[in-house]
Amino acid sequence: MVEIEQAYFSIPVVTRIYLTLAVLTAGAVTFEFMSPLSLYLNFKLVGKGEVWRLLTCFVYFDTFSVHFFFHMHFLYFYSRRLEEHFYHRRTARFVYMLLFGGVLMLGLAAVYDLPFLSHSLIIMILYVWSRRNPDEHLSIYGLVTLSAPYLAYMLLGLGVLFGSPPLTDIIGIAAGHVFWYIEDILPKLLGRNREVIPTPGFLTALFPHEMDAQG
């Protein structure tokens, strides 16, 4: 039991919270404490006060299933590595990345009427990680080896092959690319060594003991 607790709290805080919310939400639906109908994104219902839908559409993946655990693997592996390696003592910036992507996705969801954005957010996290690890090679089930920057596109292709709609993947890739470009490429083009868009003060205030870079 102690080992499980230590393993749980060794996960970086944002990834840990996201994993916890996803597992609790999946469990609640699996055991019929709530319905996906109360979780999906519906802007008309949000306007009537059901504002929790702006969050739950990002944390509900599925009931406990192969599909759910597949997403938890990607969330644990890529979000954890991104948070540990690129946002160490910069948690506010990592939260800002998720909020930035989330707002973009909500705007696109309003246009394309998407009920859930959890898969898109995972793809965004994976995309940003892969762009920052261009030389890393990944083995997919021991069958295919590819460079990290192609991973999101391979998952898109596999999804289409198995009949999944491509739009959720495309939105995740697009949001990830926009953030990566603004965060990693644009400062170099402008000759700056700090973020073009600084982390909002309300986020840095949540983590006052961290050395979060300010623009």
WOQUINOR-V87733 format. One line per field, one symbol per residue. ss: DSSP state (2 for helix, 1 for strand, 0 for the rest). psi: psi as a letter, one per 30 degrees, with the letter a starting at -180 (. if undefined). burial: 1 if it has 16 or more other ideal C-beta (glycine too) atoms within 10 Angstrom, else 0. Layout:
BEGIN
ss: ???
psi: ???
burial: ???
END
This chain:
BEGIN
ss: 02222222200022222222222222222200000222000022222000002222222000000222222222222222222222000022222222222222222222220000022222222222222000001111000111122222222222222000002222222222222222222222200000000000222222200000000
psi: eeeeeeeeffkleeeeeeeeeeeeeeeeeeghflkffgflkjfeeefgfiffffeffffkelljleeefeeeeeeeeeeeeeeeefgkgheeeeeeeeeeeeeeeeeeeeeghkekgeeeeeeeeeeeeeffhffkkkkjggekklkeffeeeeeeeeeeeggkkfeeeeeeeeeeeeeeeeeeeeeeefhlglkejlkkefefffifglikkk.
burial: 00000000001101110110010011011000000000111000000000001001111111100001001101100111111001100111111111011101110110000101111111111111111110000000000000010011001100100000000111111111101100100010000000100010001100100001000
END
